[in-house]
Amino acid sequence: MSEEQERESSEWNVRELSADEFDALSAASEYGGFQQTSEMAVLAQSEGMQTQYVGLVDSHDAPVA
């Protein structure tokens, strides 16, 4: 890992996202899809599964992944 990557990674955090934040990330990602939406979480919950929206945020607490 380069020094710049190491410095940047120290500014990242992981936190629980809101459903809106999670959906926005999925919509903005070229890899997003219906399986990565809050609606899919609701469907999974109806089948008894536990779900949680977890994301990587930058130093400004903005979700990035």
C-alpha positions in Angstrom: 0.0 0.0 0.0 1.4 3.4 -0.9 1.8 6.1 1.7 -1.1 8.1 0.1 -3.4 5.1 0.1 -2.5 4.4 3.7 -3.2 8.0 4.7 -6.6 7.9 2.8 -7.6 4.6 4.3 -7.0 6.0 7.8 -9.7 8.5 7.1 -12.3 5.9 6.2 -14.8 4.5 8.7 -17.5 1.8 8.6 -20.9 2.6 9.9 -24.6 1.6 9.5 -26.2 3.5 6.7 -29.8 4.7 6.3 -32.0 2.9 3.7 -31.8 6.1 1.6 -28.0 6.2 1.8 -27.8 2.5 0.9 -30.2 3.0 -2.1 -28.3 6.0 -3.4 -25.0 4.1 -3.3 -26.6 1.2 -5.2 -28.1 3.5 -7.8 -24.8 5.3 -8.4 -22.8 2.1 -8.7 -22.3 0.4 -12.0 -22.4 -2.9 -10.0 -25.6 -2.0 -8.1 -28.8 -3.9 -8.8 -32.1 -4.9 -7.2 -30.4 -7.2 -4.8 -28.6 -4.3 -3.3 -31.6 -2.1 -2.3 -33.7 -1.5 0.7 -36.6 -3.2 -1.0 -34.6 -6.4 -1.1 -33.9 -6.1 2.6 -37.6 -5.7 3.3 -38.2 -8.9 1.2 -35.5 -10.7 3.1 -36.9 -9.6 6.4 -40.3 -10.9 5.5 -38.7 -14.3 5.2 -37.3 -14.0 8.7 -33.8 -12.8 7.8 -32.0 -10.0 9.7 -30.6 -7.3 7.6 -28.3 -4.3 8.1 -27.1 -1.5 5.8 -23.3 -1.2 6.3 -21.1 1.1 4.3 -17.7 2.7 4.1 -17.7 6.4 4.7 -15.0 9.0 4.0 -13.6 11.6 6.5 -16.7 13.7 5.9 -19.0 10.8 6.9 -20.2 10.6 3.3 -20.9 7.0 2.1 -18.5 5.8 -0.6 -19.0 2.1 -0.7 
